[in-house]
Amino acid sequence: MKPLQISPETAVKLAEKLNVPLEQLMHMPQHILLQKLAQLNEDKND
């Protein structure tokens, strides 16, 4: 599995928001990352 195709700045911000290590974020499957982002957005809207 190849790393996510996102900029370094975006990766750092996402890792901070999701409270996961940067290396773990970069090797996270895309569908899991999208699921976590959706959950984060849902939590923010509540």
C-alpha positions as CSV (number, residue, x, y, z in Angstrom):
1,M,0.0,0.0,0.0
2,K,1.4,3.4,-1.0
3,P,1.3,6.4,1.4
4,L,-1.5,8.9,1.0
5,Q,-1.0,11.5,-1.7
6,I,-1.4,14.6,0.5
7,S,1.0,17.5,1.2
8,P,3.2,17.5,4.3
9,E,1.3,20.5,5.8
10,T,-2.0,18.7,5.4
11,A,-0.6,15.5,6.9
12,V,0.6,17.4,10.0
13,K,-2.7,19.2,10.5
14,L,-4.7,15.9,10.0
15,A,-2.5,14.0,12.5
16,E,-3.0,16.8,15.1
17,K,-6.8,16.9,14.5
18,L,-7.2,13.1,14.6
19,N,-4.7,12.6,17.5
20,V,-2.7,10.0,15.6
21,P,1.0,9.8,15.0
22,L,2.0,11.3,11.6
23,E,3.6,8.0,10.4
24,Q,0.3,6.1,11.3
25,L,-1.7,8.7,9.4
26,M,0.5,8.3,6.3
27,H,0.0,4.6,6.2
28,M,-3.7,4.6,7.0
29,P,-5.9,3.2,4.3
30,Q,-7.8,5.9,2.6
31,H,-11.3,4.6,3.4
32,I,-10.4,4.6,7.2
33,L,-9.1,8.1,7.0
34,L,-12.3,9.3,5.2
35,Q,-14.3,7.5,7.9
36,K,-12.4,9.3,10.7
37,L,-12.7,12.7,9.0
38,A,-16.5,12.2,8.6
39,Q,-16.7,11.3,12.4
40,L,-14.6,14.4,13.2
41,N,-16.9,16.6,11.1
42,E,-20.0,15.0,12.7
43,D,-18.6,15.6,16.2
44,K,-17.8,19.2,15.3
45,N,-21.4,19.8,14.1
46,D,-23.0,18.5,17.3
